[in-house]
Amino acid sequence: MQIRRATTCAALATAVLIPLSAVGAHADDVPGYPGMEKYTADLAPVTVNRSQASGTATIWLDDTTAHVRITVDDVLADHPHAQHIHIGGRGECPTDYDAGIHNGKRALSTLDGLEAYGGVETSITTEGDTSAASALAIDRFPTAPDGMIDYDRTFELSQAAADAVRAGNAVVVIHGIDYDGDGTYGDVLGPSDLDPNLPMEATNPAACGPLV
């Protein structure tokens, strides 16, 4: 199935400024990143989406400079997987109870989870822009050879994203599921609630974890 690129998503592109909080992690002297603050998210599968994806996201932060490392297993192989830092919600992952009914089937869409994790502030792309404007820049997200994402990049966060990470209000979400197990992003759940030109399987959350 051909997946067309979309570069903006008004429903996701929220830019909520979160004030700095004392709950932010202290700077760690991490090998290779001396003096940088370290934040980690344990990425757990969104089981209501029939996902088994899991992994870890780590951010080393110096002011607004972020070194981001993400490893995820058991995602749909050889398909693009949007990945974001969400902010402005409760700073947590949604539960199965947040799921809706889509095309007659129970699943959690990205919009179903907004109250839990908030809107997209950072698009964790492989190159180029990393703002919310690239939330659906499908051609610039990892494609998961052999069902694995292995991502490593340094880029600048917005001030809002950096503040949210330090305040404990930032959540990493990996998108893209294979709900019916047919090996592709199909129309089993209907069109995406973010872009009707994309199937919902391509944009639904597969794995999620708050940065702590």
C-alpha positions as CSV (number, residue, x, y, z in Angstrom):
1,M,0.0,0.0,0.0
2,Q,1.3,3.4,-0.9
3,I,1.5,5.8,2.1
4,R,1.5,9.4,1.2
5,R,3.5,12.0,3.2
6,A,1.7,14.5,5.3
7,T,3.7,17.3,6.9
8,T,1.3,18.9,9.2
9,C,-1.3,17.7,11.7
10,A,-3.2,20.5,13.5
11,A,-4.8,18.0,16.0
12,L,-1.4,17.0,17.2
13,A,0.7,20.1,16.9
14,T,0.1,21.5,20.4
15,A,2.9,23.6,21.9
16,V,2.3,23.7,25.6
17,L,4.9,25.4,27.7
18,I,5.6,23.3,30.8
19,P,7.5,25.1,33.6
20,L,10.6,23.6,35.0
21,S,10.0,21.5,38.1
22,A,12.2,20.1,40.8
23,V,11.1,16.6,39.8
24,G,13.5,16.7,36.8
25,A,16.5,14.3,37.0
26,H,19.8,15.5,38.2
27,A,22.7,15.6,35.7
28,D,24.4,12.2,35.2
29,D,28.0,11.7,34.2
30,V,27.1,9.2,31.5
31,P,30.0,7.7,29.5
32,G,30.2,9.6,26.3
33,Y,27.9,12.3,27.5
34,P,29.5,13.9,30.5
35,G,27.4,16.3,32.5
36,M,24.3,15.7,30.5
37,E,21.0,14.9,32.2
38,K,19.7,11.4,31.4
39,Y,16.0,10.5,31.0
40,T,14.6,7.1,30.1
41,A,11.3,5.7,29.0
42,D,10.4,2.0,29.2
43,L,8.3,1.5,26.1
44,A,5.5,-0.9,26.7
45,P,3.2,-2.4,24.1
46,V,-0.3,-0.8,23.5
47,T,-2.0,-4.2,23.9
48,V,-5.5,-3.1,22.9
49,N,-3.9,-2.4,19.4
50,R,-2.7,-6.0,19.3
51,S,0.9,-4.7,19.5
52,Q,3.8,-6.6,21.1
53,A,6.3,-3.8,20.5
54,S,8.5,-2.9,23.4
55,G,11.9,-1.2,24.0
56,T,13.6,1.7,25.5
57,A,14.0,5.4,24.7
58,T,16.9,7.4,26.3
59,I,17.5,11.1,26.1
60,W,20.7,12.8,27.2
61,L,19.9,16.5,27.6
62,D,22.1,19.6,27.8
63,D,20.0,22.7,27.8
64,T,17.9,22.0,24.7
65,T,20.4,19.8,22.9
66,A,19.2,16.2,23.0
67,H,21.0,13.0,22.1
68,V,18.1,10.5,21.5
69,R,18.6,6.7,21.5
70,I,15.6,4.4,20.8
71,T,15.5,0.7,20.5
72,V,12.2,-1.2,19.9
73,D,11.5,-4.8,19.0
74,D,8.4,-6.5,17.5
75,V,7.1,-3.7,15.3
76,L,5.8,-4.2,11.8
77,A,8.8,-4.8,9.7
78,D,9.8,-2.7,6.7
79,H,7.1,-0.1,7.3
80,P,7.6,3.5,8.6
81,H,7.0,4.1,12.3
82,A,6.3,7.7,13.4
83,Q,7.8,8.4,16.8
84,H,7.2,11.5,18.9
85,I,7.6,13.2,22.2
86,H,4.1,14.1,23.4
87,I,3.6,16.8,26.1
88,G,0.8,18.7,27.8
89,G,-1.4,15.8,28.9
90,R,-1.1,13.9,32.2
91,G,2.4,12.7,31.4
92,E,1.4,9.1,31.1
93,C,0.4,6.4,28.7
94,P,-3.3,5.7,28.0
95,T,-4.9,2.5,29.1
96,D,-7.0,0.0,27.2
97,Y,-10.0,1.8,28.7
98,D,-9.2,4.9,26.7
99,A,-9.7,3.0,23.4
100,G,-12.6,3.8,21.1
101,I,-14.5,1.9,18.5
102,H,-13.0,2.3,15.0
103,N,-14.6,0.6,12.0
104,G,-16.5,-1.6,14.4
105,K,-13.3,-2.7,16.3
106,R,-11.9,-1.7,19.6
107,A,-8.6,0.1,19.3
108,L,-6.7,3.0,20.6
109,S,-6.1,5.8,18.1
110,T,-3.6,8.6,18.6
111,L,-6.5,11.0,19.4
112,D,-8.0,8.6,21.9
113,G,-4.8,8.9,24.0
114,L,-4.4,12.7,23.9
115,E,-5.6,13.3,27.4
116,A,-3.0,10.9,28.8
117,Y,0.1,11.9,26.8
118,G,-0.8,15.3,25.2
119,G,0.0,16.5,21.7
120,V,3.1,16.1,19.6
121,E,5.8,18.6,20.4
122,T,8.8,16.7,18.9
123,S,8.9,14.5,15.8
124,I,11.8,12.0,16.2
125,T,12.7,11.9,12.6
126,T,15.8,10.4,11.0
127,E,16.8,13.7,9.3
128,G,15.6,17.2,8.9
129,D,12.9,19.0,10.8
130,T,11.9,17.6,14.3
131,S,9.0,19.9,15.1
132,A,5.4,19.1,15.4
133,A,5.0,20.1,11.7
134,S,6.7,16.8,10.8
135,A,4.4,14.7,12.9
136,L,3.4,12.7,9.8
137,A,6.5,13.1,7.7
138,I,6.3,9.4,6.8
139,D,9.4,9.3,4.6
140,R,11.6,10.5,7.5
141,F,10.8,8.0,10.2
142,P,12.5,4.6,10.8
143,T,11.2,1.7,8.7
144,A,12.1,-1.1,11.1
145,P,14.2,-3.7,9.2
146,D,13.5,-7.2,10.7
147,G,10.9,-5.6,12.9
148,M,13.4,-3.6,14.9
149,I,13.9,0.1,15.4
150,D,17.5,1.2,16.2
151,Y,17.6,5.0,16.3
152,D,20.4,7.3,17.3
153,R,20.4,11.1,16.6
154,T,21.4,14.4,18.2
155,F,19.2,17.5,17.6
156,E,17.7,20.5,19.3
157,L,14.4,20.2,21.2
158,S,12.1,23.2,21.5
159,Q,12.2,24.9,24.8
160,A,8.7,23.6,25.6
161,A,9.8,20.0,24.9
162,A,13.0,20.4,27.0
163,D,11.0,21.9,29.9
164,A,8.4,19.1,29.7
165,V,11.1,16.4,29.8
166,R,12.6,18.0,33.0
167,A,9.1,18.4,34.5
168,G,8.2,14.8,34.0
169,N,5.5,15.6,31.5
170,A,7.0,14.1,28.3
171,V,5.9,10.8,26.8
172,V,7.6,8.9,24.0
173,V,5.1,7.2,21.6
174,I,6.0,4.8,18.7
175,H,3.2,4.6,16.1
176,G,2.3,2.0,13.5
177,I,0.5,-1.3,14.2
178,D,-0.6,-4.5,12.3
179,Y,-4.0,-4.9,14.0
180,D,-5.1,-7.8,11.8
181,G,-1.7,-9.4,11.3
182,D,-1.7,-9.2,7.5
183,G,1.8,-7.7,7.3
184,T,0.9,-4.3,6.1
185,Y,-0.9,-1.0,7.0
186,G,-4.4,-1.8,5.8
187,D,-7.9,-0.5,6.2
188,V,-9.1,-2.9,8.9
189,L,-9.7,0.1,11.3
190,G,-10.6,2.6,8.6
191,P,-8.8,5.8,7.8
192,S,-6.5,7.6,10.3
193,D,-8.2,10.2,12.5
194,L,-5.1,12.3,11.9
195,D,-5.0,12.2,8.1
196,P,-7.8,10.4,6.1
197,N,-5.2,9.7,3.3
198,L,-3.5,7.3,5.8
199,P,-4.8,4.0,7.2
200,M,-5.4,4.1,11.0
201,E,-3.0,1.2,11.4
202,A,-0.2,3.5,10.3
203,T,-0.8,6.1,13.0
204,N,-2.2,4.2,16.0
205,P,0.2,3.9,19.0
206,A,2.3,0.7,19.1
207,A,4.4,1.4,22.2
208,C,4.5,4.1,24.8
209,G,6.5,5.2,27.8
210,P,6.9,8.4,30.0
211,L,10.4,9.8,30.3
212,V,11.6,9.8,33.8
